[in-house]
Amino acid sequence: MLVVSLGRINVSSVCAKTRKCFSSKSHLHTFTPASVSHQKFPEDPMICTNELPQISSEAPAHWKMVLQGIRQMRSSADEHQPVSREKAADTVPPKERRFAVLTSSLLSSQTKEHVTRGATQRLGENDLLTADAMDKADEETIKKLIYPVGFYKRKASNLKKIANICLLKYDGDIPSSIEELLLLPGVGPKIAHLVMIVGWNNVQGICVDTHVHRICNRLGWVSRPGSKQKTLTPEETRQALQRWLPKEEWVPINTLLVGFGRAICTPLRPHCGDCSVNRFCPSAFKETSSLSSKSKRFTSNKKP
C-alpha cells in the first residue's frame, strides 16, 4: 500500500527527496511536496488554463534572476539533506495510490509535514488507505490514527464522506478533474491541484500555499485584478501567478518557495540579510528582520 505525505504545500518538506516509510506489513512509500517536482512522469503532464481569469500577463522585472538566486540558495541547503536510496514500490494499484494521495493531501492542511507523514503511515499500517476500507472504518478509529493533525475530528469525518463518494461515483477511485475534486468535503484549490499533479499526472495549476502566497506578494509578483494591491488569498495569488509564469515553472515553484519561505523568507522576522536576491525585493528590510540575519543588502552586479 502507498503512504503519501504531502506536508504543507508546500504541497508540503523542503528539499526532501522521495522517501520510504518502513512497515513490516507492506510497501509504504512516502511522497513529500518536494517530490512532486522530482517525479519522473511517463509523459509530459497535461496543462489546462481555460479557467484562468483575465489578469495582466506582464511578467515582473528580474523574475528569472530571482528564481535562479533562490534555486542556488536552496541547492546549498540540499547538500546537507539526506537522500533516500530506496526505490518506490511499483506494485501499488493505481486506485489505491490515488486515494492515498488524496487522503494525505487532505491531512496536510494546517499540519506539519512530519505529522502528516506519521498519520498517513498509521492509516496505511491499518489497511485504511483504500476507499472501501475507509468507508467501512469506524470514525473514532480514524480520529485516533490521524491525531494530532490539525482539525483531526473534522478531517476524519471528511475522509469518511470522501470514501463513500469515491465508492458510489468513481468505483473506488478519486475524481479526475479539478471541478469534481473541489466538490469533495474539505478539498480546496491547493489540495485539488496537488492531487491532480501527483495523483493524475495532470498539471492544471500551481499549488499555492501560505509560503508561496506570502513570498509572491513580498516580491511584488502578484496583485489583485485591475489594481496594484496585494492578493488577499492563495487562490488569488495562484490566478495572478499563472497569468505570466511559464508553465514549466508551475510545478517546481511550490517546492522552491516553500523551502525558501521556511529557511529565509519566513512569515515573521525574515532573514533579509541572508537573502542573495534582496536587491530585487521591494519588501526587503521593511519588516522586522531576524536578529541572526546580517543587515546587509546584496549589491553585486553579478547574476545570482
Residue pairs with C-beta under 8 A, 6 or more apart in sequence:
1 26
1 27
1 28
1 92
1 96
1 100
1 124
1 127
1 129
1 130
2 27
2 28
2 29
2 89
2 92
2 96
2 97
2 100
2 101
2 124
2 129
3 21
3 28
3 29
3 30
3 100
3 104
3 117
3 120
3 121
3 123
3 124
3 129
4 29
4 30
4 31
4 97
4 100
4 101
4 103
4 104
4 105
4 120
4 198
5 13
5 19
5 21
5 30
5 31
5 32
5 104
5 108
5 113
5 116
5 117
5 120
5 121
6 12
6 31
6 32
6 33
6 101
6 104
6 105
6 108
6 113
6 116
6 194
6 198
7 13
7 32
7 33
7 108
7 111
7 112
7 113
7 116
7 117
8 33
8 108
8 109
8 110
8 111
8 112
8 113
8 209
8 210
8 211
8 258
9 33
9 108
9 190
9 194
9 207
9 208
9 209
9 211
9 212
9 254
9 258
10 33
10 207
10 209
10 210
10 211
10 212
10 254
10 255
10 257
10 258
10 261
11 33
11 36
11 108
11 190
11 194
11 207
11 209
11 254
11 255
11 258
12 32
12 33
12 108
12 113
12 116
12 209
12 258
13 32
13 33
13 34
13 35
13 113
14 34
14 74
14 77
14 255
14 258
14 259
14 262
14 263
15 34
15 74
15 77
15 78
15 81
15 255
15 259
16 32
16 34
16 35
16 81
16 113
17 32
17 34
17 35
17 38
17 81
17 83
17 84
18 29
18 30
18 31
18 32
18 35
18 38
18 39
18 84
18 88
19 30
19 32
19 35
19 84
19 86
20 27
20 28
20 29
20 30
20 84
20 86
20 88
21 28
21 29
21 30
21 117
21 121
21 124
22 28
23 121
23 124
23 125
25 125
25 127
26 124
27 89
27 91
27 92
28 89
28 121
28 124
28 125
29 88
29 89
29 92
30 117
30 120
30 121
31 39
31 101
31 104
31 198
32 113
32 117
33 113
33 194
33 207
33 254
33 255
33 258
34 255
34 258
34 259
36 194
36 197
36 198
36 207
36 251
36 254
36 255
37 251
37 252
37 254
37 255
37 256
39 198
41 201
42 201
43 201
45 197
45 201
45 202
45 203
45 251
46 201
46 202
46 203
46 204
47 203
47 204
47 247
47 250
48 202
48 204
49 204
49 242
49 247
51 178
51 204
52 239
52 242
52 243
53 225
53 239
54 225
55 225
55 239
55 240
55 243
56 223
56 243
56 244
57 243
57 244
58 244
59 244
59 245
60 219
60 220
60 221
60 244
61 280
62 280
63 219
63 221
63 245
65 277
65 280
65 303
65 304
66 219
66 277
66 280
66 281
66 304
67 249
67 253
67 256
68 303
68 304
69 276
69 277
69 280
69 304
70 256
70 257
70 260
70 277
71 256
72 276
72 304
73 260
73 263
73 264
73 275
73 276
74 256
74 259
74 260
74 263
77 259
77 263
94 173
95 130
95 131
95 172
95 173
95 174
96 129
96 130
97 199
98 173
98 174
98 195
98 199
98 200
99 129
99 130
99 131
99 134
99 163
99 166
99 172
99 173
99 174
100 120
100 124
100 129
101 174
101 195
101 198
101 199
102 162
102 174
102 181
102 184
102 187
102 195
102 199
103 120
103 123
103 129
103 134
103 159
104 116
104 120
105 187
105 191
105 194
105 195
105 198
106 155
106 158
106 159
106 162
106 186
106 187
106 191
107 116
107 119
107 120
107 146
107 149
107 155
108 116
108 191
109 150
109 151
109 155
109 186
109 188
109 190
109 191
110 150
110 151
111 119
111 149
111 150
115 148
115 149
116 149
119 145
119 146
119 147
119 149
119 152
120 129
122 145
122 146
123 129
123 142
123 145
123 146
126 141
126 145
127 133
128 134
128 137
128 142
128 145
130 172
131 162
131 163
131 164
131 166
131 167
131 170
131 172
131 173
131 174
132 163
132 167
132 172
134 142
134 159
134 160
134 162
134 163
135 160
135 163
135 164
135 167
137 160
139 156
139 157
139 160
142 156
142 159
142 160
143 152
143 153
143 156
146 152
146 155
146 156
146 159
149 155
154 186
155 186
157 185
158 184
158 185
158 186
161 184
161 185
162 184
162 185
162 186
162 187
165 184
166 172
166 173
166 174
166 175
169 175
174 181
174 195
174 199
175 181
175 183
175 184
176 200
176 202
177 196
178 189
178 192
178 193
178 196
178 204
178 205
181 187
181 191
181 192
181 195
181 196
182 188
182 189
182 192
187 195
188 235
189 205
189 208
189 234
189 235
189 238
190 207
190 208
190 209
190 234
190 238
193 204
193 205
193 206
193 207
193 238
194 207
196 202
196 203
196 204
196 205
197 203
197 207
197 251
203 247
203 250
203 251
205 238
205 242
205 250
206 212
206 238
206 241
206 242
206 245
206 250
206 251
206 253
206 254
207 254
208 216
208 234
208 235
208 237
208 238
208 241
208 254
209 234
209 254
209 258
210 234
210 261
210 267
211 257
211 258
211 260
211 261
211 262
211 265
212 234
212 237
212 241
212 253
212 254
212 257
212 258
212 261
213 231
213 233
213 234
213 237
214 261
214 265
214 267
215 257
215 260
215 261
215 265
216 222
216 231
216 237
216 240
216 241
216 257
217 230
217 231
217 237
218 265
218 270
218 281
218 282
218 283
219 280
219 281
219 282
219 283
220 281
220 282
220 283
221 240
221 241
222 230
222 231
222 236
222 237
222 240
222 241
223 229
223 230
223 231
223 240
224 230
224 231
224 232
224 236
224 240
225 240
231 237
231 240
241 253
242 250
245 253
257 265
261 267
263 271
264 270
264 271
264 274
264 275
265 271
265 275
266 290
268 288
269 287
269 288
269 289
269 290
269 291
269 293
270 287
270 289
270 290
270 293
271 289
271 290
271 292
271 293
272 278
272 281
272 284
272 285
272 287
272 289
272 293
272 297
273 285
273 289
273 293
273 294
273 295
273 296
273 297
274 293
274 294
275 281
275 284
275 298
276 298
276 304
277 298
277 304
278 284
278 285
278 297
278 298
279 297
279 298
279 299
284 297
285 295
285 297
289 295
298 304
